[in-house]
Amino acid sequence: MPALIGPVSITSVGGGVVTFGDTFYVSPKSSSKTSTGSGAVNTGNFVNTNTGISGTNTLDPDFADQNNVANA
């Protein structure tokens, strides 16, 4: 069955896939992890962020967070 898509605003796509309509199976082909401060990677057309002092804890004792084994 066809999908009805309304108004869409895409500001940028960096190395990703944009899919509209009928999709059977979508899976990530890569994964990454980013540590940023509060209000650093906000997305949208009109962003207003008021942040005082910000601290980011980058300590991560996990060995693996997002496994891509058998994700061909």
N, C-alpha and C positions, 0 to 999 in steps of 0.2 A: 504494500500500500504506500503511495507517495506521502512524503512528509511535507507539511506546510510550514515554511520558515518565514518569520516576520522580519522586521528591520534589524540589521546586524551592523555593528561598528567594530572592525578589526583594525587596531592601530599598528600592530606588528606581529610577525610570526618568525621566531628565530630557530630554525632547525626542527620545526615541528610539522604536524599534519593537521590541516583544518578539514573536517568532514561535515557535510550537510546531507540530509536525506537519509535513506535507508542504509544502515550499516550493520553487518552481521557480527563482526568481531574486530575490536580495536584494542591493541596492547602496546605498551611502551617498548621501544627498542633500546633505550638507554636510560640511565638514571644518574642523578647527581645530587649533591647536598651543598647548600649554601648557608652560611652563618652571617646574618646582617643585623644591624640594630633596628630598633623600633621605628617604623615609618620609612624604611629605606627602599622597599620594593613594592610600594603601592601602585596599583594599576587603575586606570579609569580616565575618563575625559576631564573631570574636574576634581582634583585631589587637594584637600587642605588638611595638613597634619601639624598638630601642635604638640611637640614632644620636648620635655625638659631634659634631664640627664638620662642617658641611656647606656646600659651595659649589656654585653652579649656574652653568654657562657658558651665557649666553643669546646669544652671538654665532652667527649663522647666515648664512653667505654665500650660501646657495642663493636663487635667485629664487622658485622654486615647489617645494613639497614634495609636496603632494597635489592633483593636478589633477582637477577635476570637469567637464571639458569633455564635452559630449554625454552627460551623465548625467541624463537627464530623468526 
